[in-house]
């Protein structure tokens, strides 16, 4: 029996790959028409930090990312969670 390569397995099970938190966050911002300035004001996290996270120029600590998520409305947060499922 031949062993399948990692790329064969990746292609077969690609549906198991979860999107990154950055991708889910960006899709939530886009899909819910969220204004980053509002998130910044509500979360206390600078808009520049959020924007740089969105583009991949910066990482956010867990604590800072949680502050941003806490600034979501209930509907926005539910949208974010559905994208991760």
Residue pairs with C-beta under 8 A, 6 or more apart in sequence:
4 12
10 17
18 84
19 27
19 83
19 84
21 65
22 53
22 54
22 56
24 80
24 83
24 84
25 53
25 54
25 68
25 80
26 54
27 83
28 34
28 72
28 76
28 79
28 80
28 83
29 36
29 39
29 54
31 79
32 75
32 76
32 79
34 72
34 76
36 47
36 50
36 51
36 54
37 47
38 71
39 45
39 47
39 50
39 68
39 71
39 72
40 46
40 47
40 50
42 71
43 67
43 68
43 70
43 71
44 67
45 60
45 64
45 67
45 68
45 71
49 58
49 60
49 64
50 68
52 58
53 59
53 60
53 65
60 68
69 77
69 80
72 80
